């Protein structure tokens, strides 16, 4: 909780009152945690998986893993209007991926680049995300960069017959979404002034 308070995520936190098995309410800093209209859902099994994880590297704590997973889920593109299904074209135009750089994520959630890299590796080892590192690229100033990472959730859940169920591979194929994500970024490279090396 100290980390959340020190980094501005909660406003009124008294660590003297925060002891195990004692309820304490705190105000959330919505400006810090609310990224516009974006949101993500953390499932109970994801929370349990992270809570069971014991890091051999002490600075990498569960809070950072939760923050990173929440950030990835909040900024993953979601296609809307699923009643009629999705054509291959709509899947290619808006793949359900999130892409960013370690430094960008670190700046947003108040951590450092190396910690985000470690946390990404742990979340992937836990099976909560899959990643793909894009090839290095040259920006409009002729400088090379190697940090673009595509993040994708390897599973998806939907509401069917009054219950939440995991999608079948035919309904959601993360490998196909990843392919579409790679194609999307390669096609957008000139728009964003990123020139990926082939």
N, C-alpha and C positions, 0 to 999 in steps of 0.2 A: 504494500500500500504506500510505503514511503516513496517508491519510485513514481507511482501515479501522481502523488501530490507534488513531488519535486519537479516533475515535468509538466505540470499544469492540467492533468486530466481530471483530477478532482479538486474541489475548491476548499472545502472545510473539513480537514482531516486532523484529528488529534491523536497522535501515536501513543500518548499516555493512556488513552482509553481503549486503544486497539489491542486486545488480548484474545487469545484463542477462546472460542465458545462464548464470546460476548458480541452482541449485535451492536453495530454502529452504522448510522446512516451518514452519507456524504453527498454533497451536490456534485453532479457531473458538469464539467466545463463543455457544454455542447458545441461551442465554437471550435474547440480543439478536436473533439471526436466525431463531429457530424460533418462528413464530407459531402455537403449538398444533399442530393436525393439518393445517393448511393447507400446501399446497406448490404449486409451479408448475414447469412444464418450459420451459426455454429451449432452443430448437432451434439447431442449428449455423448455419443461415442467419441467424438473428437475431443471434447472436454476431458472425458475419462482417460483417453489415450495420452493427452498432454500431462494430465495430473499424475499419471503413473510413471512418466519419464523422469529419470534421474540423470542429470547432466554431470559428466566427469569434469566439465569446465565450469567452475563455480559462477562466474559472471553471467553465463547463459542460463537464465532462470525461466520459469514457466510463464511469467508475465510477458517476457519478450516473445516467446513462442505464441502466446495468445494474441498479442498485439499484431504480430506479423501475419498470422493466419486470418485474423479479422480484417486486416488491411487488404490482403489479397482477395478475400471474398467480397469485400465492399467495393473493390474497384474492378472485379471481373465483369466483363461485358455480358449482359444477359439479353437474349433475344426475347421480345415480347410477342403477344398475339399468338399463343401456341395452340389455340383451339383448332385452327385449320392445318396445323403441322408446319413444317419448314421445308422449303425447297432447297436443293443443293446450292442454288445461287444465294439465298438468304443466309445459309450457313457460311458460305465463303465470304460474303460481304460483312458479316458480323460474327466471327467465331467467338465462342464463349471462353475467352482467355483474358489474362491480365499480363501486361508486360511493363517492365520498368527497369531501373538500374538500382543496384544495392545502395549507392549514395543517395539517390532520390528518396528511397524508402526510409533510409536511416535518418535523413533530415526531417521527414514528416513525422515519424514516430518517436524521435528523440533518442536515437541510438547512434552507433557508428557503423561504418561500412563492413568491417570485419565481423561484427556481431550479427549483422543481417545475413552475411554469407554463411556463417555457422548455423544460424537459426533456420535458414532455408534448407541446408543440408539435413538437419535433424528432422524437420517437417517432412522432407522427402523420404528419409529412412523410416519414419513412422507410417508412411503410406497415406498421409493427409494431402499431399500435393505431388505433382510431377512438374519437372522443369525442363526447359530446353534453352541452352545458351546460343544466341544468334552469333553468326560469324562477326569478326571485328568489322568495323565500318569507319569510313573517313567522313568527317563532317565538312561543312561548307568552307571551313578555314584550313582544310587539308590536315587536320589532326586525327589520329587513329584512336578509336575507342573499342573496348571489348566487353562492356558491361551489360548489354541488353539481354535480359532474361525473360522468357515466356513462362508464366506460371499457369497451371491448369489443375482443376480438381479432377481426380481420377474416378469419381462417382457422382451420381446425381440422384436426388429423390424427388418424387412427385406425389400428389394427392390423388389416390385412385380408390374407388369403392369405400369411401369414408375412412381411409387409413393412408399413412405415409409409407410408400414402398420405394425400394431402390429401382432405378430404371434398368431395363435390360440393355444388353450391348447394342441391340438394334435401335433402341430409343435414344441412347446416349453413348457415343463412342469417343472417349477422351482422346484416343490416338488420332482419330479423324479430325476432331476439333483442333488438335495441335498442328496437324498438316495444314488445315485452313488458316490457322494463326500464322504459321511460317510464310505461307503464300501471301497472306494479307500484308504482313510487314515488308516482304520483298517488293510487293507492288506499290506500297506506300512510301518506299524509301526516298523517292525523288521529291515527293510532296513534303516530307519532313526534313529534307536536306541531309538524310543519312544515306550514304552510299555503301551498301553492304558488299563485301568482297565475295565473289562467287567461288 
